[in-house]
């Protein structure tokens, strides 16, 4: 399995998904080797982790966000493409030295590695799509080089895994891939890992009578932080004691800070930065509601994390998570008025809040990485069966 990032060295949900799926596969009996582009202080007692930076030209740090933006238009630096190519060349050597049955590559950053391993081994390749270039850019200013890498990978892979039906529709419509080649495997969560964690002194805000609305994610065009602020402006007209916390970092951060000031709501906006672990759990548990207004969200693991911590979620209909979560409130990402209505309704209705908390927790208990791993294993077995039939 080829990945680009792995917690705690991750910039978002991709690394979390890779970690969750890898552990579930290993615990299900799969003999797994996880390959990363650069040696970092990560390890596992469930599967092997190896690093590809064995050449005389070491990889640059791949764990910072691979995207840089100017005026919300994505720009991928030439050095990033160099690292992707170099990862691919290293993967050729790794594939020659190892015995394996299936190659599984996550997103375009790891795709070249997967394709090179397939080229030297002849083994089936599964391309796992967590996000497409259309998601990252909102469908405008598509980077043609990234798009071509994705399209080539989808065409040459033996199977494509999409994290949602929403993503599958983008793959079939915009990349010309046959629907029967694309398998939907929704992301999961280890809900029990949050049961013993305790919130911290942020509860002092609640004791002061504050209501808290939370945004968790990269501060990028795809995640809709500008819609979050517009919704905040509307909510404050009805609930002026509400605090809006933005947990994340990204290319639009300066723009969002300026927007908060221009809307006259800066005093009600808190920028928490990129958080993980106990600090993020504390935010989930102190919040009254989490709003995820993504314009194009392949899945949205943060929504599962929020529900696992007992925080109700208002979720964009343009998200994969909306396909599998029943006890959340759903809204089109562009419908700010409806976001305002739903937030105010939740803040004023403790009974509704409690119902969504209880039933949302039950929802996420059913969305496990073990279930996702079983679906991936079904794809593996189908490909291996096809390979045996072809060689017979």
N, C-alpha and C positions, 0 to 999 in steps of 0.2 A: 504494500500500500504506500503510495506516494502522496505526501502532504507538503504544505508550505509553512505552516505554523502549528504550534502545539502549546497549550497552556503550561506554564504561565506566560509564555512568550507568544501572545496572540494579540491581534488588533481588533478582534471582533468575534462573531459567532462561528466563523469557519473553523477556527481552531477548536472551539468547544464541541462542535459537531464531530470533527475528526476524532477527538479524544473519546467522546461518548460512544461512537460507533465502534472504534477499535477495541475498547475494553469489552463491549458487549459481544463482539465477535470472538475475542479470545476466551471469554468466560463460557461461551457456547461451544468451545472445543476447536476453534479454528487455529491453526498454526500460523500466526501472523508475524510479519516483519514490517515495521513502520519506518519509512525512509524520510528524513528531513534534509534540507539543503545545507544546513550549517550546524556544526556541533554546538549544542547548548546544554545547560545543566538540567536535562530532563531524563527521566528514566521510567521504567515500568517493570513490575514483577510479574505481569501477565503476558507480555509479549516483548520481542526484541525491538529496540529502536536503534537505527544506524544512521550515520550522517554522510552526506555526499561530498563534503568539502575536503577531498583528499588530494586535489591537484595542487600544483605550485602556485596557482592563482586563486586564492580563497574567495569564497562568495562574500559579497557585501551583506550587511545585516538584512535578512529577508523578513524580519518580524515587525518592522515598522510598516505602517500602511503603504501598500504599493501604489496608491493613487495620490497624485498631486493635482490641485485644481487652481484654475485662474478664472474668475468670474463664472464659477460653476460649470466650466467646460473642462472635462477630464484631459489630463496630459500625462502620458506614461513616459518617464524618462528613458533614454536609450540604455542607460546602465541596467535598468530593470529587465529589459529584454535580453541583455547580455547574460544576466544571472539565470534567467529562464533557460536560455540555450545551454549554458554551462551545466546547469542541473541535469539537462537532458543527456549531455555527453557523459557525465558521471554515472547516470543511470545505466548507460550501456555497459560500463565496466561492472557495476553491481549485478546486473542481470546475468552476465556471463559467469559470475562467481557463485550464484545461488541457484538452488533448485526450488521451483515453485509451480503452482498450477494456474493461478489467476493474477492479473495485474489490476489494481484498483487505484485510479488517480483522481484527486480532488481538485476541481476548478482549473482554470486555464494556466495558473502559475505552475502547477505540477503536471500539466498535460504533456509537455514535451518529454518529460522524464518517462511518463507512461508509454508514449509512442516509441521512444527509443528502446525501452525494455521489450516492447512487443516486437520490434523489428529484429532484435538479435535472438529472441527466444521462440517466437512464433506462438506464444501463449495468448489467450484471450484477454482483451482489455475492457474494463468497465470504466467509463468516464462519468464521474459523479458531479453533477452540476448544482452548485449551491447558489449561484447567481450568474446572470448573463450580462453582457455589455449593455443590453437594453434596460436592465434593472438599474445598473450603476449610473447611467446617464439620463434616466427618465425618457429614453427613446430618442433623444436628440444628441447631435454631435458625437455619433458613434465613432470610436477609434477603430479604424479599418484593420489595423494590424492585430489587435486583440480579437476582433470579430473573426478574422480569417483563422486565427489559431483555434478559436472555439469551434468554428464550422468544420475545419479539417479534422479536429479531434472527434466531433460527433459523427462525422462520416466514416472515419477509419476505426473507431471503437467498435467492438463487437456488441456492446450494449451501453445504453445511456441511462443513468439513474437521475431522476429529477426529484427535488425535495417537496414538490407539490404538483397538483394538477395545473395550478396557475403557471408554474414554470414549464411544465410539459407543453402547454399551449403556446408559449413563446418559442420553445425549441422547434415545434412542428411548423409553426407559422413563419418564423423569421429565419430559420436555419434549414428548412426544407427536409427535416428528418421524418421518416415514416413513424407514425404513432406507435406501431407495434414494436419498434425498437426501443422505445422510451418507457422505463419502469418507474412508477411513482413510489418513493419510499419517504414518508414523512419523518421529520426529525423527532427526537424524543427528549426525555429528561430523566434524571435520577432524582425523583421528587423526595425520596427518603433522606437524601443528603442534606436537606435544608431543615429537617425536623428539630435538630438539637441546637441550631444557631440562634443567638439572641441579639435583638437590636440594641443600639447604644444610646448615647445621650441625645440623639435627634428627637427622642420622645419629648424632650423639653419643649420643642416647638408645638407639639400637640397640646401640652398642658397650658400653653398660652392661648389656646383656642384656634390655632391655625389649621386650615384644611390644606392638604398637600396633594398636588397633581404632579406626576412623575413622567419624564421622558428618558428612556434608556436606549442608547444607540449611537452610532457614528453621526457626527454633525455634518451630514452630507446631503446633497440634493435628493438622493434616493429615500432617505428616512423621513423627510418632511418636517424638519425643525421649524421652518418658516410657518407652516400651517399650525404647528403647536403654539407658536407665539400669537398668531391671529386668534386662535381659540382662547388663549389666555386673556387676551384683551376683552373678548366677549364675556367670559366667565366673571371677570372682575367687576363688571357692571352689576352683577347679581350677588356676588360673594366676594366683597373687597378684602377679606382677611385670608384669601387663598394664596398660598405660596407655590410657585411652579419651579420644580427642580429639573435641570437638564444634566444628566449623567452621561458623559461621553466627550469625545474630542473629534476634530475633523477639519476639513478645509474650509467649511462655512462658518467656523466659530466667530471670527471677527465680524462677519456680516450679520450673524444672529445677535451678537452683542449690540451692534449699531441699530438693528431693527427693534430690539427691546427698548432702547433709548428713544427712538423716533416714535414708537407707539405710546410712550409715556408710561411704561409699565416696568421699567428697570428695577424699581424698588421691590417688586414682587417676583423677580426672576433670580434664581440662584444657579450658578454654573459650578457643578461639583467635579468636573473633569472625568477622566476615564477611571472607573472603579472596578474592582473585582473582589471576590471573597466576602469577608465579613462586612466590609464597608458597603458593598452593593446590597447585601442581604438586609442590612440596617435600613437602607433607603426603601427597598421594597416594602418592608414591614411597617414603616412609619407612614407610608403614603396611603391616601384614601382611594386613589385610582391611578392607574397608569394609562396613558394615552399613547398609542402607536399609530401615527398618521402617515405611514409610509406610502409613497406614490406607487412603488413597485417593489413588493417584499416577497422574495421567493418563499420564505417561511416566516421567521421571526421568533427565534428561541427565547428572546427576552419576555415574550408574552407568557410562555410556559413557566419561566422562572418567577415571574410576578404572581401567577396563580398559585404556584407551589408555596409561596410565602404568604398567601392569604390576601393578596391585593387584587381587587377587581380590575378588569381590563376593558378598555374601549379600543377596538381593533379596526384597522383599515380593511375594507372588503377586498382591497387589492393586495391580499397577503395569503400565503399558503396556510398559515396557522388558522385562518378563518374557516378553512375547510374541515378542520378536525376539532374545533372548540365550539361547544354548544352554549356554554354558560358565560358568554362575554357579550358586550354590546358592540354592534358592527355598524360602520359608517363609511361612506365613500371618502377617500382622502381629501377630496376637494370641497366637501360639504362642511365648511367651518361652522355654519349656523347649527347644523345637527350635532356637531361635536359639542358645541356650547350647551345645547339642550340636554344632551346625555350626561355631560359632566355635572351640570347644576342639579339634574335629577338625582344623580348618585350622591352628591354632597348633601342634599336635603332629605334623603330617604334612607335612613339607617337599615330599615328592613330589607330593602332591595340590595343594599351593600352587603348585608350579612348573607343573603341568599346566594349572591354571586360568589362570595368568598367560599362558602361551604361547597357549592356544586362545582365551582371552578377547580377546587382542590381535587375533587373526585375525577374531573375530566383528565387532569394531568397524570393521575395515577395509572391511567390506561395508555398513556403515550410514553412508552419506555424505549430506551435504546435496544433492549433485548428484542422487542418487536421489530424495530428497524433492522437489526442484525439478521433476524430470521428471513426477512424479505430479501436482503442482500444475498443470503445464502441460497435462496431459491434461484436468483439470477445466476449465481456462480454455478450451481448444479446444472441449470439449463445449458449454459455455455460449454461446460465440460462434457455434457452429454452430446451436444452437437459436434464437438471436436472429435469425440470417440467415433461417432457415426461417420464423419467425414473421412477419418483415417482407416475405417474398416474396409 
